[in-house]
């Protein structure tokens, strides 16, 4: 799970062009929006694309999106949940 979280951080930094931040500076449980990384709605769309492109995870509605995109922990947990459902 830690490997997945680090991978997510690297994709976020790369895809959102967050050049002034390192993966180590992103806390797993910190909010990604507003007071956390300070991401905005455009960044949210990019995160949805990252989940879809790299993990095959589709966010179908805004409510789920807010929950899943809250933090690195939330994103990783959702990816793991989807992966386990796909195995069954």
MMTF fields as JSON, N, C-alpha, C and O atoms, coordinates in Angstrom:
{
  "mmtfVersion": "1.0.0",
  "mmtfProducer": "UNKNOWN",
  "numBonds": 351,
  "numAtoms": 352,
  "numGroups": 88,
  "numChains": 1,
  "numModels": 1,
  "chainsPerModel": [1],
  "groupsPerChain": [88],
  "chainIdList": ["A"],
  "bondAtomList": [4, 2, 8, 6, 12, 10, 16, 14, 20, 18, 24, 22, 28, 26, 32, 30, 36, 34, 40, 38, 44, 42, 48, 46, 52, 50, 56, 54, 60, 58, 64, 62, 68, 66, 72, 70, 76, 74, 80, 78, 84, 82, 88, 86, 92, 90, 96, 94, 100, 98, 104, 102, 108, 106, 112, 110, 116, 114, 120, 118, 124, 122, 128, 126, 132, 130, 136, 134, 140, 138, 144, 142, 148, 146, 152, 150, 156, 154, 160, 158, 164, 162, 168, 166, 172, 170, 176, 174, 180, 178, 184, 182, 188, 186, 192, 190, 196, 194, 200, 198, 204, 202, 208, 206, 212, 210, 216, 214, 220, 218, 224, 222, 228, 226, 232, 230, 236, 234, 240, 238, 244, 242, 248, 246, 252, 250, 256, 254, 260, 258, 264, 262, 268, 266, 272, 270, 276, 274, 280, 278, 284, 282, 288, 286, 292, 290, 296, 294, 300, 298, 304, 302, 308, 306, 312, 310, 316, 314, 320, 318, 324, 322, 328, 326, 332, 330, 336, 334, 340, 338, 344, 342, 348, 346],
  "bondOrderList": [1, 1, 1, 1, 1, 1, 1, 1, 1, 1, 1, 1, 1, 1, 1, 1, 1, 1, 1, 1, 1, 1, 1, 1, 1, 1, 1, 1, 1, 1, 1, 1, 1, 1, 1, 1, 1, 1, 1, 1, 1, 1, 1, 1, 1, 1, 1, 1, 1, 1, 1, 1, 1, 1, 1, 1, 1, 1, 1, 1, 1, 1, 1, 1, 1, 1, 1, 1, 1, 1, 1, 1, 1, 1, 1, 1, 1, 1, 1, 1, 1, 1, 1, 1, 1, 1, 1],
  "groupList": [{"groupName": "UNK", "atomNameList": ["N", "CA", "C", "O"], "elementList": ["N", "C", "C", "O"], "formalChargeList": [0, 0, 0, 0], "bondAtomList": [1, 0, 2, 1, 3, 2], "bondOrderList": [1, 1, 2], "singleLetterCode": "X", "chemCompType": "L-PEPTIDE LINKING"}],
  "groupTypeList": [0, 0, 0, 0, 0, 0, 0, 0, 0, 0, 0, 0, 0, 0, 0, 0, 0, 0, 0, 0, 0, 0, 0, 0, 0, 0, 0, 0, 0, 0, 0, 0, 0, 0, 0, 0, 0, 0, 0, 0, 0, 0, 0, 0, 0, 0, 0, 0, 0, 0, 0, 0, 0, 0, 0, 0, 0, 0, 0, 0, 0, 0, 0, 0, 0, 0, 0, 0, 0, 0, 0, 0, 0, 0, 0, 0, 0, 0, 0, 0, 0, 0, 0, 0, 0, 0, 0, 0],
  "groupIdList": [1, 2, 3, 4, 5, 6, 7, 8, 9, 10, 11, 12, 13, 14, 15, 16, 17, 18, 19, 20, 21, 22, 23, 24, 25, 26, 27, 28, 29, 30, 31, 32, 33, 34, 35, 36, 37, 38, 39, 40, 41, 42, 43, 44, 45, 46, 47, 48, 49, 50, 51, 52, 53, 54, 55, 56, 57, 58, 59, 60, 61, 62, 63, 64, 65, 66, 67, 68, 69, 70, 71, 72, 73, 74, 75, 76, 77, 78, 79, 80, 81, 82, 83, 84, 85, 86, 87, 88],
  "secStructList": [7, 2, 2, 2, 2, 2, 2, 2, 2, 2, 2, 2, 2, 2, 2, 6, 6, 7, 6, 6, 7, 7, 4, 4, 4, 1, 7, 6, 6, 1, 7, 1, 5, 6, 6, 1, 1, 7, 5, 7, 2, 2, 2, 2, 2, 2, 2, 2, 2, 2, 2, 2, 2, 2, 2, 7, 7, 7, 7, 7, 1, 2, 2, 2, 2, 2, 2, 2, 6, 6, 7, 2, 2, 2, 2, 2, 2, 2, 2, 2, 2, 2, 2, 2, 2, 2, 2, 7],
  "xCoordList": [0.834, 0.0, 0.878, 0.535, 2.0, 2.892, 3.459, 3.616, 3.762, 4.278, 3.238, 3.58, 1.993, 0.9, 0.77, 0.592, 0.856, 0.743, 1.875, 1.65, 3.086, 4.224, 4.085, 4.429, 3.584, 3.344, 2.31, 2.494, 1.236, 0.209, 0.8, 0.51, 1.616, 2.244, 3.092, 3.048, 3.851, 4.71, 3.876, 4.212, 2.795, 1.908, 1.287, 1.194, 0.866, 0.241, 1.237, 0.908, 2.439, 3.468, 3.77, 3.872, 3.909, 4.242, 3.103, 3.321, 1.911, 0.777, 0.253, -0.264, 0.385, -0.103, 1.01, 0.801, 2.191, 3.352, 3.637, 3.842, 3.646, 3.941, 5.452, 5.91, 6.193, 7.653, 8.309, 9.441, 7.63, 8.226, 7.97, 8.219, 7.48, 7.124, 7.667, 7.755, 8.029, 8.517, 7.466, 6.618, 7.51, 6.548, 6.568, 5.53, 7.749, 7.874, 7.14, 6.764, 6.941, 6.262, 4.741, 4.05, 4.225, 2.775, 2.406, 2.82, 1.631, 1.201, 0.068, -0.834, 0.12, -0.873, -2.298, -3.234, -2.464, -3.817, -4.233, -5.33, -3.377, -3.694, -4.656, -4.569, -5.565, -6.473, -5.676, -4.681, -6.117, -5.433, -5.917, -5.217, -7.118, -7.709, -7.716, -7.644, -7.801, -7.85, -6.617, -5.54, -6.756, -5.649, -4.502, -3.394, -4.737, -3.679, -2.721, -1.954, -2.763, -1.916, -2.441, -1.741, -3.677, -4.255, -4.727, -4.765, -5.089, -5.571, -6.949, -7.657, -7.314, -8.615, -9.417, -9.018, -10.544, -11.431, -10.796, -11.083, -9.948, -9.237, -8.303, -8.196, -7.629, -6.747, -7.539, -7.041, -8.774, -9.627, -9.867, -9.839, -10.102, -10.296, -9.041, -9.122, -7.891, -6.623, -6.45, -5.965, -6.846, -6.75, -7.646, -7.26, -8.842, -9.759, -9.109, -9.21, -8.452, -7.763, -6.618, -6.427, -5.864, -4.777, -5.32, -4.761, -6.407, -6.989, -7.448, -7.262, -8.041, -8.539, -7.394, -7.368, -6.46, -5.373, -4.409, -4.046, -3.994, -2.968, -3.527, -2.842, -4.772, -5.31, -6.624, -7.124, -7.188, -8.445, -9.627, -10.646, -9.501, -10.546, -11.36, -10.814, -12.658, -13.536, -14.354, -14.997, -14.319, -15.118, -16.38, -16.323, -17.52, -18.757, -19.56, -20.353, -19.367, -20.166, -19.377, -18.355, -19.881, -19.195, -19.063, -18.039, -20.085, -20.05, -18.919, -18.144, -18.831, -17.747, -16.409, -15.438, -16.35, -15.119, -14.596, -13.403, -15.472, -15.055, -14.476, -13.498, -15.089, -14.644, -13.285, -12.36, -13.18, -11.975, -10.79, -9.66, -11.036, -9.953, -9.585, -8.836, -10.094, -9.834, -8.345, -7.786, -7.716, -6.317, -5.654, -6.314, -4.362, -3.625, -4.148, -4.345, -4.372, -4.916, -6.242, -6.454, -7.136, -8.45, -8.332, -9.035, -7.45, -7.261, -6.715, -7.207, -5.705, -5.096, -6.102, -6.164, -6.885, -7.891, -8.929, -9.354, -9.33, -10.328, -9.742, -10.42, -8.505, -7.859, -7.801, -8.127, -7.388, -7.314, -8.694, -8.822, -9.719, -11.085, -11.529, -12.081, -11.29, -11.674, -10.903, -11.476, -9.635, -8.811, -9.334, -9.39, -9.72, -10.206, -11.568, -11.861, -12.399, -13.705, -13.532, -14.306, -12.522, -12.279, -11.772, -11.981, -11.105, -10.587, -11.707, -11.588, -12.805, -13.909, -14.874, -15.848],
  "yCoordList": [-1.198, 0.0, 1.261, 2.249, 1.236, 2.408, 2.672, 3.821, 1.599, 1.744, 2.424, 3.287, 2.037, 2.642, 4.131, 4.959, 4.467, 5.866, 6.707, 7.828, 6.171, 6.896, 7.062, 8.105, 6.037, 6.088, 7.18, 7.958, 7.229, 8.259, 9.664, 10.557, 9.842, 11.148, 11.557, 12.705, 10.618, 10.914, 11.287, 12.23, 10.557, 10.884, 12.264, 13.035, 12.569, 13.865, 14.994, 15.978, 14.85, 15.878, 16.046, 17.163, 14.921, 14.946, 15.512, 16.416, 14.994, 15.371, 16.783, 17.447, 17.235, 18.57, 19.613, 20.769, 19.187, 20.09, 20.805, 22.018, 20.042, 20.601, 20.5, 19.689, 21.31, 21.205, 21.585, 21.176, 22.35, 22.82, 21.889, 22.261, 20.689, 19.779, 18.384, 17.973, 17.664, 16.289, 15.336, 15.752, 14.071, 13.099, 13.052, 12.863, 13.225, 13.171, 14.318, 14.202, 15.397, 16.557, 16.425, 17.209, 15.456, 15.248, 14.226, 13.068, 14.674, 13.776, 12.894, 13.361, 11.62, 10.658, 11.001, 10.774, 11.549, 11.82, 13.286, 13.655, 14.117, 15.543, 15.758, 15.064, 16.706, 17.022, 17.503, 18.214, 17.114, 17.539, 18.903, 19.601, 19.275, 20.525, 21.554, 21.201, 22.81, 23.967, 24.02, 24.403, 23.639, 23.819, 22.824, 23.079, 21.72, 20.731, 21.189, 22.13, 20.533, 20.921, 22.16, 22.779, 22.515, 23.699, 23.46, 24.383, 22.213, 21.899, 22.523, 22.863, 22.665, 23.242, 22.28, 21.131, 22.747, 21.869, 21.357, 20.237, 22.148, 21.69, 20.544, 19.555, 20.688, 19.625, 18.359, 17.251, 18.517, 17.364, 16.557, 15.327, 17.248, 16.552, 15.781, 14.653, 16.387, 15.718, 14.468, 13.443, 14.552, 13.396, 12.264, 11.096, 12.61, 11.604, 10.919, 9.701, 11.687, 11.131, 10.216, 9.145, 10.621, 9.789, 8.446, 7.399, 8.474, 7.228, 6.325, 5.109, 6.929, 6.162, 5.607, 4.422, 6.473, 6.117, 5.096, 4.124, 5.31, 4.456, 3.272, 2.264, 3.388, 2.342, 1.74, 0.798, 2.257, 1.731, 1.998, 1.312, 2.989, 3.33, 4.494, 5.546, 4.296, 5.331, 5.943, 5.236, 7.275, 8.01, 8.461, 9.297, 7.902, 8.128, 9.336, 9.868, 9.78, 10.932, 11.816, 11.415, 13.018, 14.037, 13.642, 13.913, 13.008, 12.611, 11.623, 11.776, 10.611, 9.633, 10.325, 10.04, 11.22, 11.94, 12.709, 12.658, 13.417, 14.184, 13.267, 13.607, 12.11, 11.139, 10.543, 10.509, 10.077, 9.389, 10.345, 9.975, 11.561, 12.507, 13.345, 14.314, 12.99, 13.777, 13.786, 14.834, 12.614, 12.498, 11.339, 10.57, 11.233, 10.098, 8.798, 7.819, 8.78, 7.583, 7.156, 5.975, 8.128, 7.827, 7.294, 6.356, 7.891, 7.432, 6.008, 5.161, 5.749, 4.412, 3.37, 2.274, 3.698, 2.761, 2.44, 1.293, 3.443, 3.212, 2.344, 1.449, 2.597, 1.777, 0.322, -0.587, 0.104, -1.257, -1.916, -3.1, -1.158, -1.679, -2.117, -3.204, -1.274, -1.606, -2.827, -3.703, -2.889, -4.042, -5.337, -6.361, -5.299, -6.52, -6.93, -8.121, -5.946, -6.252, -6.872, -7.745, -6.425, -6.942, -8.382, -9.142, -8.757, -10.115, -11.115, -12.287, -10.649, -11.555, -11.775, -12.511],
  "zCoordList": [0.0, 0.0, 0.0, -0.65, 0.718, 0.735, -0.654, -1.069, -1.358, -2.719, -3.616, -4.424, -3.473, -4.239, -3.898, -4.792, -2.627, -2.202, -2.78, -3.237, -2.759, -3.32, -4.826, -5.383, -5.466, -6.908, -7.233, -8.169, -6.46, -6.644, -6.495, -7.291, -5.486, -5.262, -6.467, -6.908, -6.985, -8.143, -9.362, -10.077, -9.602, -10.731, -10.554, -11.509, -9.345, -9.078, -9.337, -9.999, -8.82, -9.026, -10.511, -11.018, -11.192, -12.62, -13.466, -14.272, -13.292, -14.135, -13.85, -14.748, -12.61, -12.251, -12.267, -11.901, -12.697, -12.778, -11.463, -11.432, -10.388, -9.061, -8.822, -8.017, -9.513, -9.519, -8.198, -7.939, -7.366, -6.119, -4.933, -3.787, -5.203, -4.11, -4.405, -5.562, -3.351, -3.486, -2.923, -2.134, -3.316, -2.771, -1.237, -0.602, -0.656, 0.805, 1.495, 2.662, 0.797, 1.385, 1.383, 2.034, 0.668, 0.617, 1.695, 1.641, 2.659, 3.737, 3.234, 2.538, 3.593, 3.122, 3.523, 2.757, 4.724, 5.227, 5.096, 5.515, 4.523, 4.374, 3.208, 2.195, 3.346, 2.238, 1.022, 1.163, -0.148, -1.373, -1.844, -2.576, -1.42, -1.876, -0.753, 0.424, -1.12, -0.236, 0.669, 0.211, 1.957, 2.894, 2.71, 3.18, 2.05, 1.841, 0.762, 0.963, -0.366, -1.503, -2.206, -3.007, -1.899, -2.525, -3.948, -4.762, -4.247, -5.592, -5.82, -4.872, -7.111, -7.453, -8.328, -8.518, -8.857, -9.622, -10.912, -11.336, -11.534, -12.736, -12.361, -13.086, -11.223, -10.735, -10.426, -10.627, -9.936, -9.641, -10.91, -10.886, -12.007, -13.287, -13.672, -14.159, -13.453, -13.745, -12.875, -13.353, -11.602, -10.707, -11.193, -11.145, -11.662, -12.205, -13.406, -13.557, -14.248, -15.423, -14.974, -15.55, -13.966, -13.444, -12.972, -13.298, -12.206, -11.698, -12.835, -12.792, -13.839, -14.975, -15.819, -16.153, -16.152, -17.057, -16.461, -17.124, -15.222, -14.613, -13.833, -13.661, -13.357, -12.49, -12.971, -12.357, -14.043, -14.555, -13.641, -13.726, -12.768, -11.804, -12.359, -12.691, -12.454, -12.994, -11.866, -11.09, -11.79, -10.806, -11.529, -12.431, -11.127, -11.874, -11.431, -12.208, -10.194, -9.761, -8.801, -8.244, -8.63, -7.833, -6.366, -5.74, -5.819, -4.412, -4.165, -3.221, -5.017, -4.902, -5.126, -4.424, -6.084, -6.386, -5.182, -4.883, -4.495, -3.315, -2.246, -1.582, -2.092, -1.097, -1.481, -0.67, -2.718, -3.192, -3.327, -3.009, -3.791, -4.042, -2.825, -2.946, -1.675, -0.463, -0.088, 0.237, -0.136, 0.283, -0.458, -1.158, -0.292, -0.867, -0.268, -0.989, 1.045, 1.71, 1.081, 0.809, 0.853, 0.29, -1.139, -1.517, -1.921, -3.302, -3.327, -4.074, -2.516, -2.472, -1.997, -2.552, -0.983, -0.472, -1.542, -1.677, -2.293, -3.342, -4.458, -4.962, -4.843, -5.87, -5.411, -6.175, -4.167, -3.625, -3.595, -3.906, -3.225, -3.187, -4.577, -4.745, -5.562, -6.942, -7.434, -8.083, -7.134, -7.535, -6.935, -7.617, -5.655, -4.998, -5.568, -5.683, -5.922, -6.534, -7.911, -8.303, -8.648, -9.995, -9.957, -10.903, -8.864, -8.73, -8.487, -8.846, -7.873, -7.511, -8.637, -8.48]
}
